[in-house]
Amino acid sequence: MDRNCQNTINMKVNKYDTVSLINQLIWDWDVDVSSTMEGVQKKIQIKNFLGVGFTAKFGNKLF
């Protein structure tokens, strides 16, 4: 793998809600993504993730 860059942002919205944002970029010039008439293309792979969390309290315990 030539390059792997991951950015993570975690946010607490309020007492009960949280949000996570994850972006990942991968440069791997040893992997051929697709072939065309002009030759092999090398491309950047991108992954995005959004997570939402909720916390609830039941009785005296926090879950």
C-alpha positions as CSV (number, residue, x, y, z in Angstrom):
1,M,0.0,0.0,0.0
2,D,1.4,3.3,-1.0
3,R,-0.7,5.7,1.0
4,N,-3.6,5.3,3.5
5,C,-5.0,8.5,5.1
6,Q,-7.9,8.3,7.6
7,N,-9.6,11.3,9.3
8,T,-11.9,10.8,12.3
9,I,-14.2,13.4,13.9
10,N,-16.1,12.4,17.1
11,M,-18.7,14.9,18.3
12,K,-20.9,14.9,21.4
13,V,-24.1,16.7,20.3
14,N,-25.8,16.8,23.8
15,K,-26.1,14.6,26.9
16,Y,-27.6,11.7,24.9
17,D,-26.4,11.9,21.3
18,T,-23.0,11.5,19.6
19,V,-21.9,11.6,16.0
20,S,-18.8,10.1,14.3
21,L,-17.5,11.0,10.8
22,I,-14.8,8.9,9.2
23,N,-13.1,9.6,5.8
24,Q,-10.5,7.3,4.4
25,L,-8.4,7.8,1.2
26,I,-6.2,5.0,-0.2
27,W,-3.6,5.4,-2.9
28,D,-2.2,2.0,-4.1
29,W,-0.6,2.2,-7.5
30,D,0.2,-1.5,-7.5
31,V,-3.5,-2.4,-7.9
32,D,-5.2,-2.0,-11.3
33,V,-8.8,-0.6,-10.9
34,S,-9.9,-1.0,-14.5
35,S,-8.6,-1.5,-18.0
36,T,-9.4,0.7,-20.9
37,M,-8.3,0.9,-24.6
38,E,-5.6,3.4,-23.5
39,G,-4.2,1.1,-20.8
40,V,-4.6,0.5,-17.1
41,Q,-6.0,3.2,-14.9
42,K,-4.9,3.9,-11.3
43,K,-7.5,5.5,-9.1
44,I,-7.9,6.7,-5.5
45,Q,-10.3,4.7,-3.3
46,I,-12.5,6.7,-1.0
47,K,-14.6,5.4,2.0
48,N,-16.9,7.6,4.1
49,F,-18.7,6.6,7.3
50,L,-21.3,8.4,9.4
51,G,-22.3,6.9,12.8
52,V,-24.9,8.2,15.1
53,G,-25.1,7.0,18.8
54,F,-27.8,7.4,21.4
55,T,-27.4,6.8,25.2
56,A,-30.4,6.1,27.4
57,K,-30.6,5.8,31.2
58,F,-32.8,3.2,32.8
59,G,-33.1,3.3,36.6
60,N,-29.8,4.0,38.2
61,K,-27.6,2.5,35.4
62,L,-26.4,4.3,32.3
63,F,-26.4,2.1,29.2
